[in-house]
Amino acid sequence: MARPKLEPTPIQDSTMVLFTSIVLIILTFFIMMTAKANYDEVKHGKVVESIYNTFGLMSGGYAAIGSETGLSTNLASLGDPDARVVIAEPEMARIRALLAPDLSDGEARIIHNKGQRVISLSADLLFGKDSTELSERAQETLLAFSRIMREVRIPIYVEGHTDSLPPGLEGLDNWDISTDRALAVLDYFVSVGQMDKSILAAYGYAGFKPMVANNSPSNRAKNNRVDLILDFDAARAADLKNLQQLERSFEFEGFEFVLPALPSQDESEVY
């Protein structure tokens, strides 16, 4: 005897109609935004990310409402998983804990710039006087830092700085000292910390970017430093580039949705 066919209840029908209406409203809002000739690409990317989260996606391609969401793998993967950018606020908390003693005695500073975090480490913390070789203490600190940061793809610029006085090493000037120190840190990140060298860069500025005036021994000590600049803006731009390369469609409950492509830099009007 055949089983009786189950008919959907009015409540189920009403729920589906309501949900479909909400989805269409969200997509209509999105299409209206993309119809404008001029808009901020970063803000646009945040809207895209918000819509993805609405349909159950979280950072890393995981679904907030389980795996049976019907989302296409092209959208859920968000490009190469190894290249996915994660904004590293948890990692910043771990860095603050790592540097807590040095932050309290002034050997380290964390500076918030727009779109960046600058971790400034004094030369005394990392090197001996006029030296370009990392101390044992520096190696321990940098190894712990690299273990925190190597899992997230945030570009890091290593900048070496000195004070205005000439170094005490014959044949070397402040350009040499600042550059060699930055390269020593970068090389340690790659060779020992196993960080991806494609997201690292090193620069030497000698004494031309002081933090404070070089008018006292304590101020000169502050200017002798290595800055680790975590560039969140560049990370976000890389993430948007990955989004532009995706097939922008997904299926949900038997419906197929196609999202308009993000504009390239060349397509945005410049004023």
C-alpha positions in Angstrom: 0.0 0.0 0.0 1.5 3.3 -1.0 2.2 5.9 1.6 -0.1 9.0 1.5 1.5 12.0 0.0 2.4 14.7 2.6 1.1 18.1 1.7 2.9 21.2 3.0 1.1 23.0 5.8 0.1 26.6 5.5 2.7 27.6 8.1 5.5 26.0 6.0 4.2 27.8 2.9 4.1 31.2 4.7 7.6 30.7 6.1 9.0 30.0 2.7 7.2 33.0 1.1 8.5 35.2 3.9 12.1 34.0 3.6 12.1 34.3 -0.2 10.7 37.9 0.1 13.5 38.8 2.5 16.1 37.3 0.2 14.7 39.3 -2.8 14.7 42.5 -0.8 18.3 42.0 0.1 19.3 41.3 -3.4 17.4 44.2 -4.8 19.2 46.5 -2.3 22.5 45.1 -3.5 21.7 45.6 -7.2 20.7 49.2 -6.5 24.0 49.9 -4.9 26.0 48.4 -7.7 24.0 50.5 -10.2 25.7 53.6 -9.0 28.7 54.9 -11.1 30.9 55.8 -8.1 31.3 54.1 -4.8 34.0 53.1 -2.3 35.3 49.6 -3.2 36.2 48.7 0.4 32.7 49.6 1.6 31.3 47.7 -1.3 33.3 44.7 -0.3 32.0 44.9 3.3 28.4 44.9 1.9 29.2 41.7 -0.1 30.7 40.1 3.0 27.6 41.0 4.9 25.3 39.4 2.3 27.4 36.3 2.4 27.1 36.1 6.1 23.4 36.5 5.8 23.3 33.2 3.9 25.2 31.4 6.5 28.9 32.0 5.5 31.5 32.9 8.1 35.2 33.6 7.8 37.0 30.6 6.4 34.0 29.3 4.4 32.2 27.7 7.3 28.4 27.9 7.5 26.6 29.3 10.5 23.5 27.2 10.0 25.0 23.9 9.1 26.4 22.3 6.0 23.1 21.7 4.2 22.7 25.2 3.0 22.8 24.5 -0.7 25.5 27.1 -1.2 27.8 26.4 -4.1 31.4 25.5 -3.3 32.6 28.3 -5.6 31.1 30.9 -3.3 31.7 29.1 -0.1 35.4 28.6 -0.7 36.0 32.3 -1.4 39.0 31.5 -3.6 42.1 29.7 -2.4 41.7 28.8 1.3 45.4 29.3 1.9 45.2 32.9 0.6 42.1 33.9 2.6 42.6 36.9 4.8 41.4 36.9 8.4 41.4 40.2 10.3 43.7 39.3 13.2 42.1 40.8 16.2 42.6 37.6 18.3 46.2 37.6 17.1 46.7 41.2 18.2 45.5 40.2 21.7 48.1 37.5 21.8 50.8 39.9 20.6 49.9 42.3 23.4 50.2 39.5 25.9 53.5 38.4 24.4 54.9 42.0 24.6 53.3 42.9 28.0 56.6 43.2 29.9 58.2 45.2 27.1 55.1 47.4 26.7 55.2 48.3 30.4 58.8 49.3 30.5 58.7 51.2 27.1 60.8 48.8 25.1 57.8 48.1 22.8 54.8 50.1 21.6 51.7 49.3 19.7 50.5 52.2 17.6 47.1 52.3 15.9 47.1 54.0 12.4 44.2 54.0 10.0 44.1 50.5 8.5 47.4 49.5 10.2 48.9 48.4 13.4 52.5 49.4 14.1 54.5 47.2 16.6 57.5 49.3 17.5 60.4 47.4 19.1 63.4 49.2 20.5 66.9 48.4 19.2 68.0 47.6 22.7 65.3 44.9 22.8 66.5 43.3 19.6 70.2 44.2 19.1 73.3 45.2 21.0 74.7 48.7 20.6 75.4 49.4 16.9 74.9 45.7 16.2 72.9 44.2 13.4 72.8 40.7 14.9 69.7 39.6 16.8 70.1 38.9 20.5 69.0 35.7 22.1 66.1 37.6 23.7 65.1 39.1 20.4 65.1 35.6 18.7 62.7 34.3 21.4 60.4 37.3 21.0 60.4 37.2 17.1 59.8 33.4 17.1 56.8 33.7 19.3 55.5 36.6 17.1 56.0 34.6 13.9 54.1 31.6 15.4 51.1 33.9 16.1 51.1 35.7 12.7 52.2 33.0 10.1 48.6 31.5 9.9 47.1 34.8 8.8 47.9 36.5 5.5 48.4 40.1 6.6 51.3 41.9 4.9 54.0 42.9 7.3 56.6 45.6 6.6 59.8 45.6 8.6 61.2 49.1 9.0 64.6 49.8 10.5 65.3 53.2 12.1 68.2 54.9 13.9 68.7 58.2 15.7 70.6 61.1 14.2 74.1 60.2 15.6 76.6 58.3 13.4 77.1 54.7 14.4 80.3 53.6 16.2 81.1 51.0 13.6 83.8 52.0 11.0 82.7 51.8 7.4 78.9 51.7 8.2 76.4 54.6 8.3 72.9 54.8 9.6 71.5 53.6 6.3 73.5 50.4 6.6 72.5 49.9 10.2 68.8 50.5 9.7 68.6 48.3 6.6 70.7 45.5 8.0 68.5 45.3 11.1 65.3 45.2 9.1 66.7 42.5 6.9 67.9 40.5 10.0 64.4 40.5 11.4 62.8 39.6 8.0 65.3 36.8 7.4 64.6 35.4 10.9 60.8 35.5 10.2 61.4 33.4 7.0 64.2 31.0 8.0 63.2 30.3 11.6 59.7 31.5 12.0 58.6 29.9 8.7 56.5 32.9 7.6 55.5 33.4 4.0 58.1 35.7 2.5 55.7 36.9 -0.2 53.9 39.0 2.4 57.0 40.4 4.0 59.1 43.4 3.0 62.1 45.2 4.7 63.1 48.9 4.5 65.8 51.0 6.2 65.2 54.7 6.9 68.3 55.6 8.8 67.4 58.6 11.1 64.9 60.2 8.7 61.7 59.0 10.3 62.2 59.8 14.0 59.4 59.0 16.5 60.5 61.9 18.7 63.1 64.7 18.5 66.7 63.5 18.9 67.4 66.0 21.7 68.1 63.6 24.6 69.6 60.1 25.2 66.1 58.7 26.1 64.6 60.2 22.9 67.4 58.8 20.8 66.8 55.4 22.3 63.1 55.6 21.2 64.2 56.4 17.7 66.5 53.5 17.5 63.9 50.9 16.7 62.4 48.4 14.3 58.8 48.8 13.4 56.6 45.9 12.3 53.7 47.3 10.3 50.7 45.1 9.9 48.9 46.4 6.9 45.2 45.5 7.2 44.2 47.8 4.3 46.4 45.8 1.9 45.0 42.6 3.3 41.5 43.8 2.6 42.4 44.8 -0.9 43.9 41.3 -1.5 40.7 39.8 -0.2 38.6 41.9 -2.5 40.8 40.8 -5.5 40.0 37.2 -4.6 36.3 37.9 -4.5 36.4 39.5 -8.0 37.7 36.2 -9.4 34.9 34.0 -8.2 31.9 32.7 -10.0 29.3 34.9 -8.2 26.3 32.5 -8.0 24.8 30.1 -5.5 21.8 27.9 -5.0 19.4 28.0 -2.1 16.3 25.8 -1.6 16.1 25.1 -5.3 16.6 28.8 -6.4 19.7 30.0 -8.2 21.0 33.5 -7.4 23.6 35.4 -9.5 25.4 38.4 -7.8 26.9 41.2 -9.9 30.7 41.2 -10.1 32.7 43.6 -8.0 34.3 46.3 -10.1 37.9 46.3 -10.9 40.0 49.3 -10.0 40.0 50.4 -13.6 36.1 50.4 -13.7 35.8 52.9 -10.8 35.6 56.5 -11.6 38.3 58.7 -10.1 37.6 62.3 -9.1 
